[in-house]
C-alpha cells in the first residue's frame, strides 16, 4: 500500500493551524498512525488508529479519517512542532508516507 | 524517557553483510505484547520498514527486500539484531530500531524508537 503525503512542505508561523494530508492507494480502514520526526532524534508516535492520541501527546494534535484519506491537524503551532511528519499504515504489512516538513515561515 | 540504542559499523563495503544490534532497556523484550523492528531512511528519502521479530523468534520481513534481511533476537542479552546481505550503495541509510505493539496478533504501530545510526556502503 502506497501512502502519499501532501504537501511536501508547509511553511507556517507559530500560532497558525497546520493541516497535513495522507492518502492511501487502497483502503487501510483506520489502521493509520502519525509520527513526528526531528533531525537527530528518535521519531515519536503522535496518533494511532487514525484518531487516537498516543500517551503524552498534547491535545493540539488531532487525527481524522478512514479508508483512504486521513488528516493530521496541529491546531496552533508551537515552536517545538516544526519537524517532519510521517503517516504509516498497518493494514497490509507496514508502509510509511514520504513525509511533510513543517517549517517556520 | 526510555530509548532503544542501535550499534554497529558505520561503514560497510559493497557486496558484504551489514550487521546491527539494538539494545532494549528494561525487561520489555520478553513481553508478549511487543514486536521489535528495523526501519531505515536513505538520505533525502522516507522511512522503510525492513522487518520485525517477536520474542519467540518469529520474524516478519518486508517482501520488497527479497530475503536479504535476517533478524534475530537474544532475550538474555536484551538485544535483537539485523543482518542485511549483499549490500550496495542503495542500502546507505540511517537505520532505526523500534518497538511496536502486537495488536490482535498482528504488527502494530511503533511506540519507542532509537535515535538511529548511519550506515554508509562504500568501498
Backbone of each chain as ProteinMPNN parsed JSONL, in Angstrom:
{"seq_chain_A": "XXXXXXXXXXXXXXXXXXXXXXXXXXXXXXXXXXXXXXXXXXXXXXXXXXXXXXXXXXXXXXXXXXXXXXXXXXXXXXXXXXXXXXXXXXXXXXXXXXXXXXXXX", "coords_chain_A": {"N_chain_A": [[0.856, -1.178, 0.0], [0.655, 2.137, -0.96], [1.43, 5.21, 0.485], [0.635, 8.563, 0.172], [1.746, 11.68, 0.943], [0.757, 15.055, 1.51], [0.974, 18.665, 1.804], [4.373, 18.518, 0.441], [6.011, 20.271, 1.768], [5.263, 22.583, 4.321], [4.919, 25.845, 5.052], [4.719, 27.779, 7.782], [3.725, 30.016, 10.463], [4.441, 30.268, 14.004], [1.657, 29.577, 16.079], [-0.158, 29.401, 14.047], [-2.462, 27.271, 12.218], [-1.941, 23.94, 11.245], [-2.465, 21.768, 8.571], [-2.242, 18.556, 7.54], [-2.035, 16.079, 5.032], [-2.726, 12.666, 4.201], [-2.847, 10.144, 1.912], [-4.022, 6.98, 0.992], [-3.265, 4.246, -1.223], [-5.056, 2.206, -1.337], [-7.831, 1.092, 0.643], [-7.193, 1.407, 4.111], [-8.689, 1.117, 6.295], [-8.94, 2.128, 9.573], [-6.375, 1.887, 10.237], [-4.075, 3.625, 10.636], [-1.283, 5.602, 11.436], [0.421, 8.453, 12.853], [3.552, 10.122, 12.918], [6.029, 12.184, 14.459], [9.075, 13.66, 13.517], [12.206, 14.793, 14.328], [15.374, 16.183, 13.334], [18.131, 14.092, 14.048], [16.905, 12.953, 16.205], [14.874, 10.433, 17.832], [12.034, 9.197, 16.094], [8.636, 10.079, 16.996], [5.67, 8.692, 18.165], [2.556, 10.011, 17.427], [-0.23, 9.812, 16.812], [-2.464, 7.081, 16.755], [-4.323, 4.489, 15.116], [-5.753, 6.227, 13.463], [-7.105, 8.343, 14.869], [-6.522, 8.472, 17.56], [-4.821, 9.884, 20.225], [-1.453, 9.354, 21.167], [0.213, 8.35, 24.234], [0.879, 11.1, 26.307], [0.811, 13.014, 24.312], [0.029, 16.271, 23.308], [-3.211, 17.958, 23.258], [-3.434, 19.652, 21.044], [-2.759, 18.314, 18.807], [-4.448, 16.467, 16.427], [-6.088, 13.745, 14.823], [-7.781, 12.475, 11.94], [-10.079, 10.663, 9.788], [-10.624, 7.87, 7.508], [-10.456, 4.782, 5.693], [-9.186, 5.743, 2.778], [-8.336, 8.384, 3.015], [-6.79, 10.688, 5.106], [-6.152, 12.961, 7.813], [-3.965, 15.064, 9.593], [-4.078, 17.408, 12.077], [-2.605, 20.242, 13.466], [-3.452, 22.362, 15.834], [-2.597, 24.869, 16.761], [0.415, 26.019, 16.117], [3.292, 25.313, 17.98], [6.645, 26.358, 18.854], [8.218, 24.027, 19.079], [7.013, 22.244, 17.391], [7.837, 22.267, 14.795], [8.931, 20.261, 12.346], [9.389, 17.054, 10.701], [6.678, 15.177, 9.501], [5.271, 11.967, 9.433], [3.051, 9.615, 7.968], [1.789, 6.293, 8.551], [0.821, 3.028, 7.654], [-0.807, 0.032, 8.798], [-2.356, -1.879, 7.742], [-1.795, -3.649, 5.694], [0.979, -5.318, 5.819], [3.608, -3.028, 6.654], [3.851, 0.314, 5.847], [5.246, 3.543, 5.106], [4.468, 7.008, 4.593], [5.838, 9.612, 2.441], [6.423, 11.851, 3.884], [5.846, 15.089, 5.408], [7.222, 18.207, 5.651], [7.137, 20.534, 8.154], [7.81, 23.765, 8.31], [9.304, 26.781, 9.616], [7.878, 29.827, 8.754]], "CA_chain_A": [[0.0, 0.0, 0.0], [1.44, 3.37, -1.065], [0.88, 6.369, 1.183], [1.083, 9.808, -0.429], [1.52, 12.795, 1.842], [0.792, 16.394, 0.92], [2.034, 18.988, 0.841], [5.707, 18.068, 0.833], [6.486, 21.262, 2.725], [4.257, 23.522, 4.795], [5.605, 26.976, 5.679], [3.742, 28.44, 8.652], [4.252, 30.735, 11.621], [3.912, 29.801, 15.295], [0.295, 30.009, 16.345], [-1.033, 29.046, 12.938], [-3.004, 25.916, 12.145], [-1.32, 23.112, 10.209], [-3.296, 20.662, 8.092], [-1.419, 17.627, 6.764], [-2.86, 15.056, 4.396], [-2.14, 11.371, 3.863], [-3.793, 9.389, 1.09], [-3.596, 5.603, 0.757], [-3.593, 3.721, -2.552], [-6.237, 1.386, -1.124], [-8.338, 1.314, 1.992], [-6.487, 0.864, 5.268], [-9.59, 1.22, 7.435], [-8.417, 3.178, 10.455], [-5.058, 1.423, 10.679], [-3.122, 4.632, 10.226], [-0.614, 6.311, 12.53], [1.216, 9.637, 12.508], [4.769, 10.29, 13.703], [6.806, 13.417, 14.356], [10.49, 13.333, 13.482], [13.135, 15.926, 14.305], [16.715, 15.724, 12.973], [18.973, 13.566, 15.11], [16.109, 12.407, 17.307], [14.008, 9.298, 17.532], [10.653, 9.552, 15.758], [7.697, 9.99, 18.115], [4.291, 8.356, 17.796], [1.584, 11.037, 17.809], [-1.609, 9.365, 16.634], [-2.621, 5.712, 16.291], [-5.668, 4.15, 14.655], [-6.299, 7.392, 12.766], [-7.614, 9.487, 15.636], [-6.221, 8.341, 18.985], [-3.527, 10.453, 20.615], [-0.58, 8.494, 21.964], [0.457, 8.817, 25.592], [1.672, 12.306, 26.477], [0.7, 13.926, 23.165], [-0.889, 17.355, 23.672], [-4.468, 17.964, 22.508], [-3.405, 20.443, 19.816], [-2.6, 17.349, 17.722], [-5.627, 15.631, 16.236], [-6.117, 12.99, 13.579], [-9.111, 12.05, 11.484], [-10.118, 9.976, 8.509], [-10.757, 6.421, 7.423], [-10.411, 4.323, 4.311], [-8.007, 6.167, 2.03], [-7.999, 9.795, 3.236], [-6.512, 10.971, 6.506], [-5.671, 14.307, 8.088], [-3.396, 15.418, 10.891], [-4.191, 18.843, 12.327], [-1.981, 20.861, 14.631], [-4.386, 23.49, 15.904], [-1.85, 26.118, 16.937], [1.802, 25.551, 16.117], [4.278, 25.728, 18.968], [7.997, 26.307, 18.247], [8.759, 22.654, 19.069], [6.257, 21.418, 16.451], [8.416, 22.333, 13.454], [9.533, 18.932, 12.209], [8.819, 16.275, 9.598], [5.596, 14.3, 9.956], [5.06, 10.797, 8.574], [1.958, 8.691, 8.242], [2.18, 4.888, 8.426], [-0.33, 2.129, 7.714], [-0.513, -1.344, 9.214], [-3.42, -2.741, 7.233], [-1.147, -4.655, 4.85], [2.362, -5.073, 6.227], [3.799, -1.685, 7.218], [4.492, 1.274, 4.955], [5.234, 4.943, 5.528], [4.399, 8.04, 3.582], [7.09, 10.291, 2.157], [6.669, 12.9, 4.881], [5.56, 16.516, 5.223], [8.061, 19.044, 6.504], [6.502, 21.766, 8.641], [8.915, 24.677, 8.558], [8.944, 28.12, 10.079], [7.786, 30.815, 7.68]], "C_chain_A": [[0.903, 1.242, 0.0], [0.697, 4.496, -0.357], [1.48, 7.632, 0.585], [0.725, 10.964, 0.493], [1.618, 14.122, 1.1], [0.425, 17.438, 1.966], [3.375, 18.42, 1.29], [6.29, 18.99, 1.901], [5.365, 22.221, 3.05], [4.993, 24.627, 5.548], [4.586, 27.796, 6.46], [4.465, 29.155, 9.792], [3.713, 30.118, 12.908], [2.537, 30.396, 15.558], [-0.682, 29.669, 15.242], [-1.449, 27.58, 13.008], [-2.346, 25.184, 10.988], [-2.254, 21.963, 9.866], [-2.476, 19.806, 7.149], [-2.305, 16.507, 6.256], [-2.059, 13.797, 4.112], [-3.199, 10.579, 3.113], [-3.219, 8.012, 0.791], [-4.064, 5.103, -0.605], [-4.751, 2.724, -2.52], [-6.645, 1.526, 0.331], [-7.471, 0.644, 3.056], [-7.38, 0.881, 6.505], [-9.185, 2.401, 8.298], [-7.038, 2.795, 10.978], [-3.961, 2.366, 10.207], [-2.585, 5.378, 11.44], [0.139, 7.515, 11.973], [2.399, 9.732, 13.473], [5.353, 11.674, 13.448], [8.278, 13.045, 14.401], [11.314, 14.609, 13.367], [14.524, 15.401, 14.012], [17.513, 15.252, 14.193], [18.229, 12.97, 16.288], [15.348, 11.162, 16.855], [12.634, 9.805, 17.112], [9.736, 9.316, 16.952], [6.298, 9.698, 17.593], [3.354, 9.434, 18.319], [0.164, 10.474, 17.892], [-1.59, 7.907, 16.199], [-4.086, 5.457, 15.983], [-6.438, 5.402, 14.234], [-6.624, 8.588, 13.656], [-7.293, 9.448, 17.123], [-4.852, 8.921, 19.305], [-2.752, 9.461, 21.467], [-0.334, 9.137, 23.33], [1.331, 10.064, 25.603], [1.59, 13.299, 25.335], [-0.34, 15.009, 23.472], [-2.1, 17.419, 22.754], [-4.471, 18.839, 21.268], [-3.181, 19.549, 18.581], [-3.878, 16.518, 17.625], [-5.578, 14.965, 14.87], [-7.533, 12.589, 13.23], [-8.978, 11.294, 10.172], [-10.32, 8.482, 8.641], [-10.731, 6.04, 5.953], [-9.121, 4.729, 3.626], [-7.559, 7.595, 2.322], [-7.925, 10.135, 4.721], [-5.92, 12.369, 6.646], [-5.099, 14.384, 9.486], [-3.502, 16.938, 11.001], [-3.429, 19.204, 13.584], [-2.683, 22.206, 14.788], [-3.695, 24.84, 16.033], [-0.387, 25.751, 17.125], [2.624, 26.181, 17.235], [5.666, 25.626, 18.317], [8.553, 24.889, 18.134], [8.039, 21.752, 18.064], [6.849, 21.427, 15.051], [9.321, 21.119, 13.281], [8.991, 18.301, 10.925], [7.802, 15.31, 10.184], [5.375, 13.193, 8.93], [3.77, 10.095, 8.971], [2.452, 7.275, 7.962], [0.939, 4.025, 8.542], [0.109, 0.753, 8.158], [-1.619, -2.297, 8.76], [-2.851, -3.903, 6.436], [0.352, -4.466, 4.995], [2.449, -3.655, 6.794], [4.455, -0.815, 6.161], [4.3, 2.681, 5.488], [5.0, 5.838, 4.319], [5.74, 8.732, 3.432], [7.4, 11.459, 3.079], [6.21, 14.283, 4.446], [6.443, 17.293, 6.196], [7.288, 20.304, 6.869], [7.628, 22.692, 9.062], [8.406, 26.052, 8.964], [8.97, 29.099, 8.91], [8.549, 32.07, 8.049]], "O_chain_A": [[1.79, 1.381, 0.842], [-0.497, 4.707, -0.569], [2.702, 7.76, 0.5], [-0.447, 11.199, 0.787], [2.437, 14.296, 0.197], [-0.331, 17.158, 2.896], [3.491, 17.899, 2.4], [6.975, 18.54, 2.819], [4.605, 22.627, 2.171], [5.621, 24.366, 6.574], [3.705, 28.429, 5.879], [5.648, 28.928, 10.046], [2.642, 29.511, 12.902], [2.293, 31.573, 15.292], [-1.894, 29.648, 15.461], [-0.876, 26.776, 13.743], [-2.209, 25.726, 9.891], [-2.768, 21.276, 10.748], [-2.061, 20.264, 6.085], [-3.208, 16.044, 6.953], [-0.865, 13.858, 3.819], [-4.305, 10.37, 3.612], [-2.064, 7.891, 0.384], [-5.13, 5.489, -1.083], [-5.354, 2.432, -3.553], [-5.877, 2.027, 1.152], [-7.072, -0.513, 2.926], [-6.905, 0.688, 7.624], [-9.097, 3.533, 7.821], [-6.584, 3.295, 12.008], [-3.046, 1.973, 9.483], [-3.332, 5.737, 12.35], [0.45, 7.581, 10.784], [2.274, 9.463, 14.668], [5.192, 12.25, 12.372], [8.692, 12.22, 15.215], [11.144, 15.397, 12.436], [14.842, 14.277, 14.399], [17.56, 15.923, 15.224], [18.845, 12.532, 17.259], [15.206, 10.889, 15.663], [12.118, 10.747, 17.713], [10.011, 8.473, 17.807], [5.806, 10.376, 16.692], [3.354, 9.739, 19.512], [-0.536, 10.634, 18.892], [-0.777, 7.531, 15.355], [-4.974, 6.12, 16.518], [-7.598, 5.601, 14.596], [-6.437, 9.732, 13.241], [-7.75, 10.311, 17.873], [-3.844, 8.508, 18.731], [-3.302, 8.816, 22.36], [-0.635, 10.311, 23.545], [2.396, 10.088, 24.985], [2.244, 14.34, 25.386], [-1.466, 14.693, 23.854], [-2.032, 16.988, 21.604], [-5.428, 18.783, 20.496], [-3.39, 19.986, 17.45], [-4.332, 15.94, 18.612], [-5.093, 15.539, 13.894], [-8.375, 12.388, 14.105], [-7.923, 11.283, 9.538], [-10.205, 7.908, 9.724], [-10.958, 6.876, 5.079], [-8.074, 4.128, 3.864], [-6.469, 7.978, 1.897], [-8.865, 9.902, 5.482], [-5.28, 12.889, 5.733], [-5.663, 13.848, 10.439], [-3.06, 17.662, 10.109], [-3.579, 18.569, 14.628], [-2.517, 23.093, 13.95], [-4.157, 25.837, 15.478], [0.001, 25.232, 18.172], [2.648, 27.399, 17.411], [5.843, 24.892, 17.345], [9.284, 24.586, 17.19], [8.428, 20.596, 17.903], [6.403, 20.661, 14.196], [10.331, 20.968, 13.968], [8.243, 18.924, 10.171], [8.033, 14.702, 11.229], [5.301, 13.444, 7.727], [3.439, 9.993, 10.152], [3.418, 7.082, 7.224], [0.098, 4.249, 9.413], [1.248, 0.348, 7.93], [-1.795, -3.378, 9.322], [-3.37, -5.017, 6.498], [0.936, -3.574, 4.381], [1.476, -3.143, 7.347], [5.508, -1.171, 5.633], [3.348, 2.978, 6.209], [5.294, 5.471, 3.181], [6.669, 8.475, 4.197], [8.508, 11.995, 3.061], [6.191, 14.599, 3.256], [6.412, 17.064, 7.405], [6.84, 21.046, 5.995], [8.318, 22.437, 10.049], [7.264, 26.429, 8.702], [9.954, 29.187, 8.175], [8.588, 33.02, 7.267]]}, "seq_chain_B": "XXXXXXXXXXXXXXXXXXXXXXXXXXXXXXXXXXXXXXXXXXXXXXXXXXXXXXXXXXXXXXXXXXXXXXXXXXXXXXXXXXXXXXXXXXXXXXXXXXXXXXXXXXXXXXXXXXXXXXXXXXX", "coords_chain_B": {"N_chain_B": [[13.349, 9.592, 29.153], [12.685, 6.215, 28.181], [14.71, 4.636, 25.715], [15.581, 2.964, 22.731], [18.726, 1.573, 21.594], [20.847, 1.68, 18.887], [23.635, -0.094, 17.491], [26.757, -0.628, 15.78], [28.886, -1.171, 12.835], [29.778, 1.788, 11.009], [30.447, 1.872, 8.398], [30.309, -0.078, 5.533], [31.432, -2.436, 3.136], [30.626, -2.705, -0.379], [28.697, -5.53, -1.444], [29.126, -6.94, 0.875], [27.979, -7.954, 4.223], [25.743, -6.16, 6.15], [25.608, -5.492, 9.579], [23.793, -4.965, 12.482], [23.016, -4.125, 15.894], [20.458, -3.905, 18.316], [19.864, -2.595, 21.427], [17.789, -3.152, 24.162], [16.182, -1.356, 26.692], [15.372, -2.169, 30.136], [12.941, -4.785, 30.785], [11.248, -5.317, 28.7], [11.623, -6.728, 26.351], [10.958, -9.348, 26.627], [8.275, -9.382, 26.816], [4.977, -10.276, 25.885], [3.42, -8.595, 24.379], [4.702, -7.073, 22.491], [6.421, -6.374, 19.408], [9.597, -6.286, 17.694], [11.374, -4.133, 15.698], [13.04, -3.151, 12.575], [13.782, -0.205, 10.845], [14.552, 1.859, 8.076], [16.112, 4.814, 6.646], [16.995, 6.156, 3.77], [19.302, 8.707, 2.606], [17.663, 11.788, 2.206], [15.249, 10.596, 1.656], [12.16, 8.783, 2.411], [10.827, 6.82, 5.196], [11.418, 3.309, 5.568], [10.073, 0.26, 6.396], [11.771, -2.619, 7.453], [11.689, -5.133, 8.65], [10.508, -7.329, 11.303], [10.578, -8.823, 14.619], [9.385, -11.275, 16.931], [9.488, -12.014, 20.463], [9.687, -14.725, 20.664], [11.034, -15.5, 18.457], [9.826, -15.594, 16.0], [9.634, -14.2, 12.785], [8.998, -11.335, 10.649], [9.18, -10.175, 7.499], [9.876, -7.486, 5.207], [8.607, -7.902, 2.065], [9.742, -6.633, -0.154], [12.445, -6.517, 0.132], [13.497, -8.85, -0.634], [14.429, -11.232, 0.705], [16.955, -10.603, 1.679], [17.22, -9.827, 4.231], [17.847, -10.632, 7.613], [16.669, -11.193, 10.774], [17.237, -11.464, 14.217], [16.842, -12.505, 17.669], [18.003, -12.064, 20.988], [17.099, -12.719, 23.935], [18.254, -12.978, 26.417], [20.374, -11.259, 26.432], [18.999, -8.968, 26.041], [18.709, -7.935, 23.48], [18.209, -7.381, 19.95], [18.885, -8.176, 16.516], [20.016, -7.132, 13.254], [20.726, -8.318, 10.05], [21.816, -7.565, 6.868], [22.262, -8.662, 3.749], [24.567, -8.75, 0.916], [25.02, -5.964, 0.25], [24.537, -2.755, -1.356], [25.3, 0.52, -2.689], [22.812, 1.666, -2.544], [21.81, 0.861, -0.168], [22.751, 2.527, 1.719], [21.956, 4.372, 4.521], [20.145, 5.805, 7.327], [19.671, 3.732, 9.994], [17.111, 2.555, 12.0], [16.089, 1.112, 15.083], [13.127, -0.188, 16.596], [10.311, -0.448, 18.809], [7.236, -2.153, 18.576], [3.687, -2.427, 18.938], [1.897, -5.455, 19.588], [-0.96, -6.257, 18.128], [-3.883, -7.824, 18.391], [-2.554, -10.089, 17.514], [-1.231, -9.141, 15.294], [1.066, -6.944, 13.484], [1.669, -3.893, 15.036], [1.642, -0.304, 15.665], [4.601, 1.808, 15.99], [5.955, 2.509, 19.064], [8.211, 3.191, 20.479], [11.427, 4.242, 19.817], [14.849, 4.057, 18.588], [17.592, 6.409, 18.246], [18.757, 6.118, 15.849], [21.258, 5.023, 13.471], [23.799, 5.878, 11.242], [24.627, 4.158, 8.352], [26.974, 3.669, 5.954], [27.488, 2.553, 2.695], [30.252, 1.751, 1.021], [33.219, 1.414, -0.935]], "CA_chain_B": [[12.451, 8.594, 28.598], [13.363, 5.04, 27.663], [15.021, 4.702, 24.301], [16.389, 1.87, 22.226], [20.034, 2.027, 21.141], [21.449, 0.924, 17.795], [25.099, -0.099, 17.454], [27.332, -1.403, 14.691], [29.805, -0.421, 11.97], [29.205, 2.874, 10.226], [30.884, 1.738, 7.021], [30.291, -1.462, 5.047], [31.823, -2.497, 1.726], [29.626, -3.328, -1.283], [28.58, -6.999, -1.517], [29.267, -7.538, 2.208], [26.774, -8.004, 5.047], [25.563, -5.118, 7.17], [25.143, -6.087, 10.837], [23.479, -4.005, 13.533], [22.397, -4.638, 17.112], [19.623, -2.972, 19.061], [19.78, -2.926, 22.848], [16.479, -2.764, 24.697], [16.231, -1.095, 28.135], [14.348, -2.828, 30.939], [12.623, -6.181, 30.51], [10.106, -5.403, 27.776], [11.892, -7.607, 25.206], [10.324, -10.635, 26.906], [6.829, -9.223, 26.971], [4.262, -10.862, 24.754], [2.615, -7.608, 23.649], [5.534, -6.243, 21.628], [7.341, -6.826, 18.372], [10.825, -5.484, 17.625], [11.556, -3.949, 14.268], [14.064, -2.311, 11.968], [13.293, 0.738, 9.846], [15.68, 2.634, 7.58], [15.806, 6.033, 5.909], [18.082, 6.624, 2.9], [19.434, 10.163, 2.589], [16.696, 12.528, 1.411], [14.066, 9.785, 1.339], [11.279, 8.471, 3.529], [11.093, 5.663, 6.044], [11.084, 1.997, 5.02], [10.099, -0.843, 7.347], [12.548, -3.722, 6.908], [11.237, -6.4, 9.205], [10.306, -7.337, 12.748], [10.698, -10.129, 15.259], [8.72, -11.477, 18.2], [10.465, -12.539, 21.414], [9.793, -16.182, 20.447], [11.885, -15.725, 17.295], [9.051, -15.478, 14.76], [10.013, -12.981, 12.077], [8.132, -10.774, 9.602], [10.1, -9.429, 6.644], [9.331, -6.731, 4.092], [8.845, -8.691, 0.844], [10.493, -5.889, -1.166], [13.882, -6.663, 0.363], [13.867, -10.089, -1.328], [15.135, -12.212, 1.542], [18.308, -10.196, 2.098], [17.146, -9.441, 5.639], [17.733, -11.652, 8.664], [16.531, -10.577, 12.094], [17.275, -12.447, 15.302], [16.66, -11.925, 18.998], [18.688, -12.703, 22.113], [16.403, -12.123, 25.08], [19.13, -12.969, 27.6], [21.184, -10.043, 26.32], [18.074, -7.855, 25.793], [19.104, -7.384, 22.184], [17.834, -8.023, 18.701], [19.878, -7.774, 15.542], [19.689, -7.067, 11.828], [21.758, -8.591, 9.055], [21.382, -7.282, 5.508], [23.324, -9.238, 2.917], [24.802, -8.252, -0.459], [24.649, -4.543, 0.247], [25.01, -1.848, -2.399], [25.223, 1.924, -2.272], [21.407, 1.974, -2.278], [21.494, 0.498, 1.225], [23.212, 3.604, 2.597], [20.772, 4.911, 5.186], [20.08, 5.778, 8.778], [18.926, 2.552, 10.409], [16.467, 2.695, 13.306], [15.35, 0.001, 15.668], [11.924, 0.331, 17.241], [9.375, -1.389, 19.423], [5.855, -1.889, 18.21], [2.669, -3.196, 19.623], [1.269, -6.632, 19.0], [-2.383, -5.957, 18.213], [-4.665, -8.966, 17.889], [-1.644, -10.991, 16.825], [-0.653, -8.514, 14.101], [2.029, -5.867, 13.702], [1.058, -2.621, 15.386], [2.411, 0.915, 15.449], [5.87, 1.899, 16.713], [5.801, 3.435, 20.184], [9.504, 3.501, 21.084], [12.434, 4.178, 18.77], [16.195, 4.534, 18.832], [17.911, 7.638, 17.52], [19.24, 5.774, 14.522], [22.692, 5.004, 13.198], [24.071, 5.996, 9.811], [25.491, 3.149, 7.752], [27.37, 4.023, 4.591], [28.043, 1.442, 1.91], [31.26, 2.309, 0.123], [34.496, 0.687, -0.97]], "C_chain_B": [[13.267, 7.422, 28.072], [13.588, 5.171, 26.172], [15.815, 3.469, 23.927], [17.721, 2.427, 21.722], [20.576, 1.105, 20.077], [22.977, 0.987, 17.892], [25.56, -0.973, 16.307], [28.22, -0.55, 13.83], [29.094, 0.658, 11.183], [29.552, 2.796, 8.75], [30.94, 0.258, 6.647], [30.647, -1.444, 3.558], [30.712, -3.122, 0.874], [29.813, -4.838, -1.346], [28.723, -7.673, -0.148], [27.933, -7.491, 2.963], [26.799, -6.917, 6.114], [24.994, -5.78, 8.421], [24.96, -5.002, 11.889], [22.812, -4.703, 14.715], [21.57, -3.538, 17.745], [19.521, -3.466, 20.499], [18.515, -2.32, 23.434], [16.583, -2.52, 26.197], [15.124, -1.847, 28.866], [14.113, -4.261, 30.499], [11.559, -6.369, 29.439], [10.362, -6.338, 26.602], [11.231, -8.969, 25.39], [8.811, -10.556, 26.972], [6.102, -9.639, 25.7], [3.503, -9.83, 23.924], [3.446, -6.692, 22.754], [6.215, -7.058, 20.538], [8.52, -5.856, 18.367], [11.235, -5.374, 16.168], [12.727, -3.072, 13.872], [13.417, -1.482, 10.865], [14.509, 1.516, 9.353], [15.188, 3.843, 6.784], [17.017, 6.432, 5.079], [18.129, 8.147, 2.89], [18.405, 10.819, 1.672], [15.42, 11.781, 1.08], [13.254, 9.501, 2.599], [11.682, 7.212, 4.267], [10.644, 4.367, 5.368], [11.179, 0.95, 6.132], [10.806, -2.024, 6.711], [12.064, -5.077, 7.4], [11.138, -6.308, 10.713], [10.408, -8.747, 13.295], [9.926, -10.119, 16.567], [9.713, -12.125, 19.154], [10.676, -14.046, 21.25], [10.708, -16.52, 19.283], [11.137, -15.669, 15.971], [9.358, -14.145, 14.087], [9.0, -12.618, 10.987], [9.015, -9.857, 8.767], [9.35, -8.674, 5.564], [9.633, -7.487, 2.791], [9.732, -7.966, -0.178], [12.0, -6.044, -1.004], [14.383, -8.034, -0.084], [14.798, -10.982, -0.529], [16.578, -11.848, 1.87], [18.383, -9.913, 3.591], [17.069, -10.667, 6.544], [17.711, -10.938, 10.008], [16.499, -11.673, 13.137], [17.136, -11.731, 16.637], [17.417, -12.755, 20.03], [18.105, -12.078, 23.373], [17.298, -12.069, 26.315], [20.026, -11.732, 27.608], [20.327, -8.794, 26.14], [18.441, -7.142, 24.497], [18.386, -8.097, 21.041], [18.719, -7.439, 17.607], [19.334, -7.849, 14.12], [20.913, -7.46, 11.03], [21.136, -8.365, 7.683], [22.517, -7.688, 4.574], [23.428, -8.537, 1.564], [24.452, -6.775, -0.611], [25.239, -3.819, -0.957], [24.884, -0.427, -1.865], [23.783, 2.33, -1.934], [20.971, 1.625, -0.856], [22.07, 1.508, 2.222], [22.004, 4.306, 3.197], [21.035, 5.086, 6.676], [19.17, 4.608, 9.147], [18.414, 2.762, 11.831], [15.971, 1.336, 13.786], [14.187, 0.581, 16.466], [11.099, -0.805, 17.819], [7.982, -1.092, 18.87], [4.902, -2.887, 18.841], [2.311, -4.451, 18.842], [-0.233, -6.453, 19.214], [-3.154, -7.098, 17.57], [-3.787, -9.89, 17.053], [-0.969, -10.408, 15.6], [0.305, -7.381, 14.476], [1.302, -4.556, 13.954], [1.993, -1.464, 15.118], [3.633, 0.962, 16.37], [5.777, 2.94, 17.828], [7.117, 3.849, 20.829], [10.578, 3.25, 20.039], [13.823, 4.442, 19.343], [16.432, 5.808, 18.026], [18.432, 7.369, 16.107], [20.75, 5.809, 14.422], [22.9, 5.024, 11.69], [25.026, 4.883, 9.377], [25.728, 3.542, 6.3], [27.955, 2.801, 3.903], [28.983, 2.04, 0.867], [32.532, 1.478, 0.195], [35.597, 1.529, -0.321]], "O_chain_B": [[14.384, 7.594, 27.584], [12.768, 5.742, 25.453], [16.628, 2.983, 24.713], [17.83, 3.624, 21.455], [20.751, -0.092, 20.304], [23.54, 1.994, 18.321], [24.881, -1.917, 15.903], [28.318, 0.659, 14.042], [27.959, 0.48, 10.743], [29.022, 3.558, 7.941], [31.541, -0.552, 7.353], [30.223, -0.557, 2.817], [29.953, -3.965, 1.353], [30.933, -5.349, -1.306], [28.462, -8.87, -0.03], [26.911, -7.058, 2.432], [27.759, -6.785, 6.874], [24.024, -6.534, 8.345], [25.872, -4.217, 12.15], [22.141, -5.724, 14.562], [21.951, -2.368, 17.708], [19.141, -4.609, 20.752], [18.211, -1.144, 23.231], [17.036, -3.408, 26.919], [14.071, -2.129, 28.295], [14.993, -4.882, 29.903], [11.023, -7.467, 29.287], [9.416, -6.714, 25.911], [10.972, -9.668, 24.411], [8.143, -11.572, 27.165], [6.562, -9.381, 24.588], [2.988, -10.168, 22.857], [2.96, -5.653, 22.307], [6.536, -8.234, 20.706], [8.461, -4.769, 18.942], [11.422, -6.38, 15.485], [13.317, -2.362, 14.686], [12.623, -1.98, 10.067], [15.41, 1.804, 10.14], [14.048, 3.901, 6.323], [17.973, 6.989, 5.618], [17.117, 8.804, 3.137], [18.287, 10.453, 0.503], [14.594, 12.271, 0.309], [13.612, 9.922, 3.699], [12.728, 6.618, 4.004], [9.621, 4.334, 4.684], [12.236, 0.776, 6.738], [10.501, -2.403, 5.58], [12.036, -6.049, 6.646], [11.611, -5.353, 11.328], [10.336, -9.73, 12.556], [9.822, -9.088, 17.231], [10.688, -12.729, 18.705], [11.712, -14.581, 21.645], [11.118, -17.669, 19.121], [11.767, -15.694, 14.914], [9.346, -13.095, 14.729], [8.261, -13.463, 10.483], [9.539, -8.867, 9.277], [8.327, -9.138, 5.06], [10.8, -7.688, 2.456], [10.4, -8.615, -0.982], [12.753, -5.727, -1.926], [15.565, -8.344, 0.071], [15.829, -11.431, -1.03], [17.345, -12.71, 2.299], [19.47, -9.776, 4.151], [16.326, -11.612, 6.276], [18.621, -10.176, 10.335], [15.82, -12.686, 12.969], [17.291, -10.513, 16.724], [17.463, -13.982, 19.952], [18.566, -11.03, 23.824], [17.117, -11.202, 27.17], [20.388, -11.225, 28.669], [20.856, -7.684, 26.092], [18.478, -5.914, 24.431], [18.006, -9.262, 21.156], [19.243, -6.334, 17.751], [18.347, -8.526, 13.833], [22.017, -6.989, 11.304], [20.072, -8.9, 7.373], [23.603, -7.111, 4.616], [22.515, -7.835, 1.131], [23.684, -6.394, -1.495], [26.275, -4.202, -1.499], [24.426, -0.202, -0.744], [23.565, 3.236, -1.129], [19.904, 2.038, -0.4], [21.895, 1.357, 3.431], [21.13, 4.78, 2.471], [22.02, 4.579, 7.213], [18.041, 4.511, 8.668], [19.173, 3.1, 12.739], [15.496, 0.518, 12.998], [14.26, 1.71, 16.953], [11.179, -1.952, 17.381], [7.598, 0.067, 18.714], [5.261, -4.005, 19.212], [2.409, -4.5, 17.616], [-0.715, -6.492, 20.346], [-3.086, -7.309, 16.359], [-4.214, -10.407, 16.02], [-0.209, -11.105, 14.928], [0.346, -6.927, 15.62], [0.428, -4.159, 13.184], [3.006, -1.611, 14.435], [3.698, 0.263, 17.381], [5.546, 4.119, 17.56], [7.137, 4.769, 21.646], [10.635, 2.174, 19.445], [13.96, 4.982, 20.441], [15.589, 6.228, 17.233], [18.531, 8.278, 15.284], [21.43, 6.512, 15.168], [22.256, 4.276, 10.954], [26.093, 4.696, 9.963], [24.787, 3.722, 5.527], [28.808, 2.107, 4.456], [28.553, 2.742, -0.048], [32.876, 0.918, 1.237], [36.746, 1.095, -0.25]]}, "name": "protein", "num_of_chains": 2, "seq": "XXXXXXXXXXXXXXXXXXXXXXXXXXXXXXXXXXXXXXXXXXXXXXXXXXXXXXXXXXXXXXXXXXXXXXXXXXXXXXXXXXXXXXXXXXXXXXXXXXXXXXXXXXXXXXXXXXXXXXXXXXXXXXXXXXXXXXXXXXXXXXXXXXXXXXXXXXXXXXXXXXXXXXXXXXXXXXXXXXXXXXXXXXXXXXXXXXXXXXXXXXXXXXXXXXXXXXXXXXXXXXXXXXXX"}
